[in-house]
Amino acid sequence: MSQGRVVAVLGPTNTGKTTYAIDRMLGHRTGVIGLPLRLLAREVYDRIVALRGPSVVALVTGEERIVPPRTQYWVCTVEAMPEGMGCDFLAVDEIQLCADPERGHVFTDRLLRSRGLHETLFLGADTMRGPISALIPEAQYMRRERMSHLLYAGQKKISRMRPRSAIVGFSVDNVYAIAELLRRQKGGAAVVMGALSPRTRNAQVEMYQQGEVDYLVATDAIGMGLNLDIDHVAFSSLTKFDGRRMRPLAPNELAQIAGRAGRGQKDGTFGVTGDVRPLEDGVAQAIMDHRFTPLKKLQWRNSDLRFGTIDALITSLEAAPPREELVRAREADDVMALKSLADGAEVVARCTDAPSVRLLWDVCRVPDFRGISHQEHSALLDVIFRYLHERGTIPNDWVGRQINRIDRSDGDIDAISKRLAFIRTWTYVAQRKGWVDDESHWRDATRHVEDRLSDALHAKLTQRFVDRRTSVLLRRLGQKEAMVAEVNDAGEVTVEGEFVGRLDGFRFSQDKGADAAEAKTIKSAALQALAPHFHLRADRFYNAPDTEIDFTEQGGLMWGTSAVGKLVAGTEPLRPQVEVFVDDVAGPEVAQKVQRRLQHFIDRKVAALFEPLLGLQKDEALTGLAKGFAFQMVEGLGVLPRGTVADDVKALDQDARGALRKHGIRFGQFTIFMPLLLKPAPTRLRLVLWSLAQGLDTFPESPPPGLVTIPAMTDAPRGADTMAGYRNAGERAIRIDMLERLADMLRAEDSRGGFEAKADMLSITGMTLEQFAGLMEGLGYKADKGEREKVKAVDAVVAGQPEADTPVMDAGDTAPATAAPEASAPADVPEGVADIADDGQASIITEAAETPEVAAAIPAESETEIAPGTAPDAADSEVEMEVFYTFTWARNAGGNRRPQGKPRGKGAPQGGKPRGKGKPQGKGGGNKPQNFSARPPKKEKQIDPDNPFAAALMGLKDDK
């Protein structure tokens, strides 16, 4: 063909060669430019469309064909360049690929046979000057210098890689591993590989160019003219698989990739990373100076093919090169597929003429995009060839089934990547003229599937290899402007729009989903941005009412649902101190403000709930033993087991006791306590204060309010039951105020001769007879179990009403919970609780009112008994038995003292009636056994211990 001027535009990367060629082409009426990659072809196409519009620009690749009716400029991959068009201008980029073992023969063919009518440009490296001079003597040369400097930066760890860097790998696995590492350490990376569709690649590049990520991980595809904003290129490997074997990259190949750093007038650097050894000085210097060994041999394959027979075609393909500068290319995939199909008898039988052989060769040139295996690829080509040879086109239903199987966007990155590779095969087939019935339909169908898969792949790549949160925060941390943090009502913290964690009170809790590498970044960014929020929150907390603050049963201090501190032991039980939960970044001013507010809260809480105890502590009128006993009550937080202070109680005179009673102190048989402090709120705080004073790690929790008995607190520290307002007795613990009411009842019983439980005893405890027996054993009594014939009550008939059954509660029945309202009331000691007088005897009060239910439950004395020998009715033929317990005092030690009743006279037999009146055996009873009357004390001897005249009355009694 006729040709015009042939110019070789040679030089290193970043010299503007491609831009120069585009400008020259647009200066002509028509033109063709061939580019090494589909990605680069799309980039150049978009640039020309932006300048001249889409109506005059065509894009032709193996898988894409956009050809407007008035096309003037053709942008193609080198393999897809049209031949014999007679265009005014023709250019081939990256012409040094003539030496590439895999694709070099295609570039060499364009070098030797493709020309423009007026101008032909070959763009590439200086290493091509010698071969071009030998093969094209008429060629002119244009040297272009690099617009920026390229410097060697040595070896750097990926963790120390600066932003706007590209890390190059030579396998998919290597690229993915590096991208994953960058996600954890740097917030993520964009991924660029030659196998990606243009749509996916453009989306990834756009993400990098827009600054959403600061790192790029790529194969050597970026070395082929892609214009990216890269400051540094790092090699993660210096070897690659070229389709046959692993081989080291030549210095000129390294330079082609390293040259992507420093675009335009901006200098760039290159180096190595990972386990790669630093470059040798000579190699690094050669790359910086752009000095490389000139190419001697170019890959070549015969383009003058003979299609008479399959053997003739294969022979022509394997012809020897005509020049010494050329070397025959190794067997490519298309030749391997041709030889494989030629072994089939059916294929040979079909290829009896030149058109059939040419068709077979066209089918064999379908690229193996799938890369499954040579056999799989050949099998597919066999099917396509048979359809084309028999029908002239591939059946629509068969093509449709193949495409539908691929049209799925689910799965992981590898699954979607494989589907993209598969669809590229059908995209290529649809682009072949005459291979399908409706070319336009199938081109659109395959394009839509590829676009959907491309979008899905981009989303998967971004999801896996980009942590937008870490990327944004790292970038903002490197800037001087303050970051903006927002905290919603739920405490969720966002910095620059990215969720980073939660603010709980004055402590930041970062997102648990972050791994160790990104956690550091998140915390640094969050705490920096949260600094003003801490001060605003501290002001709001300081002015919050006490109703918004509370303490937990483990000593924690809460502001709403947020933990803001904890209580610690102070110098005195009633003066606990506060330890605040405030992050260091909030500053000492915030911590001090929170500490002051919490200390005010707990001080006021103690003053309100322990007012009687604080009043006792401040009473200066108390002197001597009373003052000492008041100190013990304060130390015991208002509750003291009587056994621990028995001697001190005996030593108190009536004046001292009266003075203490004025502060609400009750001297019970088992416990000395302040009834107001047995309420749920003081009890809850008392357990916390006591646990702090004891130095416990885990605090016992207060029982639910209103329960008379609870399971015994056997696993709790010693003394916890007393602090909780209960006393352990067997398997149950009874509230100490109700225990004193029970003691009043027991004093009226014959504890030596034995007695049975009364209905009111069961009622106030809310227990069954068996449970009550266990309680009594825990209090020091012996419970003897027996059985007897149950005595039935006679039904009472109310005049004027029909006869009805009246429920009767036996000793073995469970007392109803509603039978004693006092049992579920707050822990105030009700009327009827006995106080212990100076002589150790009880001043008995019998004002414990019985409820109607309790009264009805007690068998009436007027019940009719069944006379001996009387035959029972038929309905009563079976004798019903009942269980009963007889209780006797089993021990007399310490805190398990037997409730004291009226003493018997001298000489009275044990368990019998008193023979006469007698006097007590001395004040306090001494250590000698005492005899007590089984009868209740007389009414006239009852003295109310809370009566303001009690002390005077007791004094008069002692004077007699």
PAMAR-715904 format. One record per residue (C-alpha): residue in one letter; x, y, z. Coordinates in steps of 0.2 Angstrom, whole numbers, plus 5000, padded with zeros to 4 digits. Example, Ala and Ser with C-alpha at 12.3 -4.5 7.8 and 13.67 -1.06 7.14 Angstrom:
<drennus>
A506249785039S506849955036
</drennus>
This chain:
<drennus>
M500050005000S500650184998Q501250265013G501750435019R503050485032V503550355045V504150425061A504750325077V504350435092L505450355105G505850395123P505550345141T503850355150N503050515154T503550605139G501850635131K502050515117T500250455117T499550635118Y500650685104A499950545093I498150595097D498550775092R499350725076M497850605072L496550735075G497550845063H497150725049R495450685041T495450505046G496550405057V496850235066I497850215082G498250045090L498550025108P499149875118L497749855131R495849865130L495949975145L497050095137A496050095121R494450145131E495450285140V496050355123Y494350335115D493550435129R494850575127I494450585108V492650585111A492750725123L493650825109R492650775093G491050695099P490550515098S489850525081V491550515072V492550405084A492550215084L493150095097V493549915091T494249785103G494049595103E492549615115E491949785111R491349875094I490650045093V490650105075P489650255071P489050275052R490250425050T491750365058Q493350465055Y494450405069W494750225075V495350175092C495849995093T496849865102V498349815091E497549645087A495949725081M496649855070P495749855053E496849815038G496749895021M495750045026G496850175018C496750305032D497750465032F498550435049L499050275058A499950255075V500450105085D500850135104E502150035114I502949965099Q504349895110L503149755113C503749675097A504949585108D503549515119P503549325119E501649305119R501049455109G502549515100H502249445083V500649545082F501549715085T502949655073D501649625059R500949805062L502749875062L503049795045R501449805036S500349945043R500450115036G499550285035L499250365018H500050525025E500850485042T501350335052L501950345070F502750205080L502750255099G503950165111A505550145120D507250195114T507750005114M506749995097R507950115087G509049975081P507649855075I506649995067S508250055058A508549885051L506749845046I506150015040P507650115033E506550265028A505950295046Q506250455054Y506550475073M505950595086R506650585103R505550645118E506250675135R505450635151M504550785159S504950745177H506350655186L506250475192L507250425208Y507550265217A506950265235G507550095240Q506549965250K505050015261K503849915271I502049925265S501549995282R502650135279M502150165261R501750345258P500050395251R499750405232S500850245230A500550095218I501149925223V501449805208G501149625209F501249495195S499849375200V498049385205D498449305222N499849425225V498849575221Y497349525232A498549485247I499349655246A497649745244E497049655260L498549705269L498349885264R496549885269R497049835287Q498449955288K498050105277G496150095275G496150005258A496750015240A496050015222V496449865211V496949875193M497249715182G497249685164A495949555166L494649675173S493349745162P493549925157R492049965167T492749885183R494449955180N493750135177A492750125193Q494250065203V495350205195E494050335198M494050285217Y495950305218Q495950475208Q494550545218G495550515234E494350385242V495950275244D497750325243Y498450165237L498350065221V498849885219A499049835201T499849715189D501049765175A499549825166I499850005173G501450005163M500550025147G500150205146L498850225159N498950395166L498650395185D499150515199I500550405206D501950475216H502850315220V502950135212A503449985223F503849815216S503249675227S504049555215L505449555202T504849395193K503349355183F502549205174D502549245155G501349105150R502748965150R503948995165M504349115179R505749235173P506549395180L505949555173A507249645162P507749825167N506849905153E505249815159L505449875176A505750045170Q504150045159I503150005176A504150125187G503950265175R502050275180A502650375195G502750565193R501650615179G501750785170Q503050895179K502950805195D504450695200G504150515205T505050385215F505150195213G505750055224V505349885231T504349815246G503949655255D505249515254V506049585238R507849625239P508449805235L508849835216E510649825211D511449995209G511749965191V509949925188A509250065198Q510350185189A509950125172I508050155176M508350325182D509450365167H508350275155R509850175148F509449995142T510149865131P509449885114L508349755107K509049635094K507649515090L505849545087Q504449405088W503749365071R502449245063N502049235045S500549335040D500449265022L499449115026R498848975014F497048915017G497048765005T497048635018I497348625037D499048565035A499448705023L498848825035I499948755049T501448745038S501248935033L501048975051E502648885056A503648965042A505449035046P505649225048P506449305032R507649425042E508949395055E508149525066L506649425067V506349265077R504949145075A503649165089R503249025100E501648925097A500249035102D498548985109D497748995092V498948885084M498848755098A496948755096L497048735077K498248585079S497048515092L495548525081A496448455066D496548295076G494748275074A494048175060E492448275058V493448435057V494548375044A493148305034R492248475035C493848575030T493948525012D494048695004A494848865008P493348945015S493048805027V494948815032R494849005034L493248985045L494148855056W495648985058D494449125063V493649015076C495348965083R495849145085V494449165098P495549205114D495449085128F494749215141R494149075152G495848995155I495148835162S496148715151H496748695133Q495548545131E494048645137H494448785126S494648675111A493048585114L492048745115L492848805098D492448635090V490548665094I490648845088F491448785072R490248645068Y488748765071L489548895059H489948765046E488248685046R487148825049G488148985044T487749055062I487748995080P485948955086N485149085096D484448965109W486148895112V487049065114G485649115125R485848965137Q487749005138I487449185142N486049145155R487149035164I488349175167D487149315170R487249305189S488049435201D488049325217G489649245224D491349305229I492649405219D493349245211A491649185206I491149345198S492849365190K492649195182R490949245175L491749405168A493049295159F491649185152I490649325146R492149395137T492149245126W490349275120T490649465119Y492049415107V490849295097A489549425096Q490749555089R491149435074K490249485059G489049355053W489249235067V487549265075D485849305068D485549465077E487249545080S486549705088H485449605100W486849485106R488049635107D486949725118A486449565128T488249525132R488749705135H487349715148V487849555157E489649615157D489149785164R488149705178L489549585182S490849725181D489849835194A489649685205L491549645204H491849825208A490749825223K491549665229L493249725227T492849885236Q491949785250R493449675252F494949785250V494249965255D493850015273R493150185269R493150235287T494950205290S495450285274V494450445277L495050455295L496950425290R496750565277R495950685289L497250645303G498550705291Q497750865288K497751015299E495951055300A494950985315M493850835312V492050845314A491250715326E489350695329V488550595344N486750545342D485550505356A486050325357G487850375359E488450325342V489950425336T490250475318V491850565312E491750645295G490250545292E491050375297F490450265312V491850245324G491050185340R490050235354L490250365368D489650285385G489650425398F491450495397R492250345389F492450305371S492150125365Q492650105347D491849995335K492149805339G492149765321A493849855318D495349745318A496949785327A497749885313E496250005310A495750015328K497250125332T496750245318I494950245323K495350285341S496550425337A495350505325A493850485337L494650555353Q495350695343A493650745336L492750705353A493750835363P492450975362H491050845365F491850795382H491750975389L489950995383R489450835391A490350865407D489351035409R487750945406F488150815418Y488650935432N486951025431A485950855430P484750825444D485150685456T483650585449E484650555433I486150475443D486050315453F487250185460T487249995457E487349855469Q489149825464G489650005468G489550075450L488950255447M487750275433W487150425423G485650355415T486250195406S488050255406A489350205418V490250365424G491150305439K491250185454L491250195473V492850165483A493050145502G493350305511T494050335529E492350295536P490950175531L489750325529R491050425519P491350335502Q492450405489V492250415470E493350355456V492750425439F492750345422V493450475410D494550455395D496250545397V495950635381A494450725389G495750815400P495850845419E494550985419V493250865413A493750725425Q493750845440K492050915436V491350735434Q492150685451R491450835460R489650795454L489750615458Q490450655476H489050775479F487750645473I488350505485D488550625500R486750675498K486150505495V487050445512A486350595521A484550555515L484550375518F485550365534E484850515542P484450425558L486150355559L487050515556G485950605569L486550465581Q488350505576K488150695579D487150685596E488350765608A487150725622L487750545622T489050505634G489950355641L489350185636A487950255626K489150355615G490250195613F488750095608A488150235596F489850215588Q489650035586M487950065578V488750185566E490150065561G488749925559L487750045548G486250035559V486149845561L487049735575P486849555579R486449555598G487649415601T489149515596V488749655608A487849555622D489049615635D488949795630V487049785630K487049715648A488149865653L486949995647D485950075661Q484150125658D484650305654A485850255641R484550145633G483250275633A484450395625L484750275611R482950225609K482550415605H483650385589G482550245584I483650095590R482649935594F483449815606G482849645599Q483049475605F484249425590T484649595583I484849775588F484349885574M483550045568P481950005559L481950145547L483650085540L482849915536K481849995521P482349935504A483350095499P484450105514T484749915514R485349925496L486550065500R487049985516L487649825507V488649935495L489550035509W489849875520S490549785504L491749935501A492249935519Q492549745519G493649755503L492549635493D492749605475T490949555472F489549635482P488049535489E486449605481S485049655492P483549545492P481949595483P480849715494G479349645504L479949465507V479849395524T480949255520I482249225507P483449075503A484849075516M486349185510T487549045513D488749085498A488849265504P490249335515R489949325533G488849455540A488049495523D486349425529T486349545543M486749695532A485349635520G484149645535Y483949465537R484549325548N485049155541A484049015549G484248845541E483848845523R482949015524A483349185530I482049285539R481949475540I482549525557D481049635561M479849485558L481049375568E480749485583R478849475581L479149285580A480149295596D478749385605M477649235601L478949105606R479149185623A477349135627E477648955623D478348815634S480048795625R480648655637G479048545638G478748575619F477448665609E476748665592A476748805579K475248925579A474348985564D474949165567M476749105567L476549025550S475649175545I476949305548T478349195541G477249145526M477948965527T477248795526L477448685542E478948595535Q479848755531F479448835548A480148675556G481748715546L481748895552M481548845570E482948725569G484048865562L483548965577G484148835589Y482548735592K482348545590A480848495579D480148325582K479048265569G477448155572E475848105565R474048095572E472248075567K471648235560V470248315570K468848385558A467948545562V466048545562D465348655549A464648815555V462948865548V462549045548A460749075551G459749125536Q461149065524P461348895515E462648785523A464348805517D466148735520T467248835531P469048825527V470148765541M472048775541D472948635550A474648645557G475348565541D474448685529T475348835521A474848995528P474249115514A475349255509T473949375512A473649315530A474849435537P474949605529E476449645541A477449515533S477549605516A477749775523P479349875522A480549825535D479849935549V479649855566P477749855569E476849875585G476949725596V478849695595A479649655612D481149745618I482349675631A482349755648D483949775658D483749615667G483649515652Q481849475654A480549525640S479349665642I477949585632I476749675621T475249575615E474549695602A474949585587A473249595579E472549445570T471849455553P470149375549E470949245539V472149195553A470649195566A469649085554A471148965552I471248925571P470148785576A468848835588E468848765605S466948725604E467248605590T466348435593E467448295596I466948115590A466548005605P467647845607G466747695599T465647795588A465547725571P466047855558D464847895544A465147815527A465947965520D467247965535S467647785534E469447825531V470447905545E471448055539M473148085546E474048245549V475848295552F476348395567Y477948455575T478448485593F479748615596T480948615611W482448725615A484048635609R485448745614N485848905623A487348995616G487849165610G486649235597N485449085598R484749125615R483049055619P481649185619Q481449225637G479749215645K479049225663P480149135675R479448995685G479448985704K480648885714G480448705714A479348705698P479548545688Q480248565671G478848565658G477448575672K476448715679P477248835692R476948785710G476948965715K477549135712G479449155711K480649295707P481949305693Q483649225698G484449385696K484749525684G485249455667G484849275672G486649235676N487349075669K486148955678P484748875668Q483148975670N481448905672F480048995662S478248985663A477348905648R475949035650P475849205642P476349345653K474949435661K474349595653E474649705668K476549675666Q476649735648I477749885646D477949975629P479749995626D479450145614N478350235627P479250395632F478850345650A479650175648A481350215656A480450295671L479350145673M480850025672G481750125685L480250115697K480249925694D482049915700D481750025715K480449905722
</drennus>
